[in-house]
Amino acid sequence: MKKIYLVMILVLGYSCGSGGDDPVGSEDPVNRAPSVPTQIYPLNNTLCIDNVVNFQWNASIDPDKDAVQYLVEVSKDGNFSNLIESKIVSNATSTLITLQKGVAFYWRVKAIDAKDMESAFSSQNQFLTEGVGVSNYLPFAPSLVAPALNTVIDGTSTTLSWTASDVDNDTLTFDVFLDKNSNPTTKVSEGQSGTTFNASGLTGASTYYFKIVVKDSKG
């Protein structure tokens, strides 16, 4: 009787990705954003005696050693919705911008590397340009402290809070407007000296808006 032997051959396949030809570590490195620049001039609440303002900031550091340029924005409002200047600055950490006299402005700056990776904006600084024959300056627009924008509150009352300043160091008073209109017209407090207001009797499931008008002691 003949004996039959069965031989099993195992074929092992190895796969390294879809093509199998890419060398290990060939992926492009992740590009990292440069650091946030810090402002040197004008600082917050500065009175600029010349309306040709020399904006200055500290250089950003790019962790990948990329070249860095800067975007400088100047606005008439703290939300930067009314831009007066939006300027790219290369190979420098300062720039001259001519502005209107006797006006309050806000400015900020951010860094952009050669691969278009951007830092966050710096803090915003508010400043005034000196006017012609002006002996008294408008106060700066109030800045919101609380409640934060689009906050949902519990209950039917909340404390409104804000800050304001004046380069002449005049005494400031505030009118508070509060209602359900996006541009509130209902005056709920007039000529108060404090920077908080307790808003009570609010209706649930409603959206409220408030506005602060600041006046100095010279009106």
GULUM-506893 format. One line per field, with one value per residue (C-alpha): x negated, y, z. Coordinates in steps of 0.05 Angstrom, whole numbers. Example, Ala and Ser with C-alpha at 12.3 -4.5 7.8 and 13.67 -1.06 7.14 Angstrom:
// residues 2
px: [-246 / -273]
py: [-90 / -21]
pz: [156 / 143]
END
This chain:
// residues 219
px: [0 / -26 / -26 / -4 / -34 / 0 / -46 / -16 / -53 / -37 / -48 / -54 / -41 / -68 / -36 / -62 / -6 / 31 / -30 / -82 / -135 / -132 / -193 / -181 / -177 / -164 / -103 / -110 / -121 / -64 / -73 / -66 / -39 / -85 / -78 / -30 / -65 / -61 / -48 / -99 / -64 / -12 / 4 / 74 / 106 / 50 / 58 / 17 / -5 / -18 / 35 / -20 / -25 / -86 / -57 / -108 / -109 / -156 / -177 / -142 / -180 / -165 / -181 / -196 / -242 / -195 / -196 / -143 / -102 / -50 / 22 / 37 / 110 / 136 / 210 / 257 / 292 / 269 / 302 / 260 / 322 / 304 / 233 / 194 / 130 / 111 / 37 / -13 / -83 / -143 / -215 / -197 / -163 / -136 / -97 / -73 / 2 / 34 / 100 / 154 / 141 / 181 / 210 / 209 / 180 / 166 / 109 / 83 / 31 / 19 / -37 / -33 / -88 / -111 / -63 / -3 / 1 / 27 / 20 / 78 / 87 / 53 / 95 / 130 / 104 / 146 / 114 / 131 / 100 / 93 / 142 / 131 / 144 / 177 / 171 / 217 / 224 / 281 / 280 / 264 / 323 / 342 / 318 / 364 / 346 / 409 / 451 / 411 / 441 / 495 / 497 / 557 / 575 / 617 / 674 / 703 / 646 / 572 / 517 / 492 / 419 / 370 / 307 / 290 / 232 / 215 / 146 / 163 / 180 / 248 / 303 / 347 / 422 / 463 / 532 / 557 / 605 / 638 / 693 / 707 / 687 / 618 / 606 / 638 / 674 / 704 / 663 / 663 / 610 / 585 / 522 / 499 / 427 / 418 / 400 / 452 / 528 / 576 / 625 / 688 / 758 / 732 / 778 / 758 / 741 / 725 / 664 / 643 / 593 / 560 / 520 / 477 / 468 / 409 / 402 / 345 / 353 / 350 / 410]
py: [0 / 68 / 123 / 194 / 253 / 321 / 381 / 449 / 511 / 575 / 640 / 700 / 769 / 833 / 900 / 969 / 1016 / 1017 / 1020 / 991 / 1035 / 1097 / 1104 / 1109 / 1181 / 1212 / 1251 / 1327 / 1354 / 1393 / 1467 / 1505 / 1576 / 1633 / 1664 / 1721 / 1789 / 1838 / 1911 / 1965 / 2028 / 2055 / 2022 / 2021 / 2089 / 2127 / 2198 / 2203 / 2275 / 2262 / 2233 / 2198 / 2140 / 2094 / 2026 / 1981 / 1909 / 1854 / 1803 / 1735 / 1670 / 1616 / 1546 / 1522 / 1581 / 1604 / 1677 / 1718 / 1778 / 1816 / 1839 / 1905 / 1925 / 1993 / 2005 / 2057 / 2003 / 1948 / 1894 / 1913 / 1915 / 1986 / 1977 / 2041 / 2003 / 1931 / 1928 / 1872 / 1888 / 1847 / 1848 / 1899 / 1904 / 1975 / 2015 / 2086 / 2098 / 2166 / 2173 / 2225 / 2275 / 2277 / 2207 / 2144 / 2082 / 2010 / 1968 / 1896 / 1855 / 1781 / 1741 / 1700 / 1652 / 1635 / 1576 / 1620 / 1593 / 1650 / 1666 / 1693 / 1769 / 1807 / 1842 / 1904 / 1972 / 2036 / 2104 / 2175 / 2221 / 2292 / 2340 / 2412 / 2461 / 2407 / 2416 / 2359 / 2290 / 2242 / 2183 / 2115 / 2072 / 2025 / 1953 / 1896 / 1855 / 1815 / 1781 / 1755 / 1760 / 1708 / 1685 / 1646 / 1667 / 1633 / 1670 / 1738 / 1784 / 1794 / 1844 / 1884 / 1905 / 1946 / 1987 / 2056 / 2105 / 2176 / 2204 / 2270 / 2231 / 2266 / 2239 / 2193 / 2179 / 2127 / 2120 / 2048 / 2026 / 1957 / 1924 / 1870 / 1913 / 1900 / 1976 / 1987 / 2053 / 2043 / 2082 / 2044 / 2086 / 2157 / 2192 / 2137 / 2137 / 2062 / 2011 / 1959 / 1956 / 1905 / 1887 / 1855 / 1836 / 1803 / 1757 / 1685 / 1655 / 1725 / 1758 / 1825 / 1877 / 1931 / 1993 / 2039 / 2113 / 2145 / 2220 / 2259 / 2316 / 2365 / 2334]
pz: [0 / -19 / 32 / 13 / 49 / 49 / 55 / 76 / 52 / 90 / 54 / 100 / 71 / 102 / 91 / 108 / 88 / 23 / -23 / 22 / -9 / 36 / 81 / 155 / 179 / 111 / 134 / 136 / 207 / 239 / 232 / 298 / 308 / 328 / 397 / 410 / 403 / 461 / 451 / 471 / 446 / 451 / 517 / 546 / 561 / 526 / 500 / 436 / 425 / 351 / 305 / 265 / 314 / 316 / 335 / 367 / 393 / 415 / 364 / 363 / 369 / 317 / 344 / 272 / 257 / 201 / 179 / 214 / 192 / 232 / 222 / 257 / 265 / 287 / 301 / 329 / 371 / 417 / 376 / 315 / 271 / 248 / 223 / 207 / 187 / 174 / 156 / 143 / 169 / 147 / 174 / 228 / 296 / 287 / 236 / 227 / 217 / 208 / 246 / 256 / 311 / 376 / 368 / 412 / 378 / 395 / 367 / 368 / 331 / 314 / 282 / 218 / 197 / 126 / 124 / 143 / 214 / 258 / 331 / 371 / 373 / 428 / 480 / 454 / 477 / 474 / 463 / 443 / 391 / 414 / 382 / 358 / 415 / 458 / 533 / 552 / 521 / 516 / 563 / 533 / 516 / 574 / 570 / 589 / 651 / 666 / 646 / 587 / 517 / 503 / 575 / 599 / 670 / 723 / 756 / 739 / 761 / 747 / 761 / 702 / 709 / 667 / 669 / 640 / 642 / 622 / 603 / 639 / 703 / 705 / 749 / 708 / 712 / 674 / 643 / 638 / 583 / 586 / 546 / 494 / 434 / 403 / 411 / 479 / 491 / 560 / 611 / 677 / 713 / 701 / 725 / 772 / 795 / 805 / 751 / 770 / 764 / 792 / 737 / 767 / 745 / 681 / 641 / 633 / 565 / 538 / 507 / 539 / 515 / 556 / 538 / 581 / 563 / 600 / 614 / 645 / 694 / 636 / 602]
END
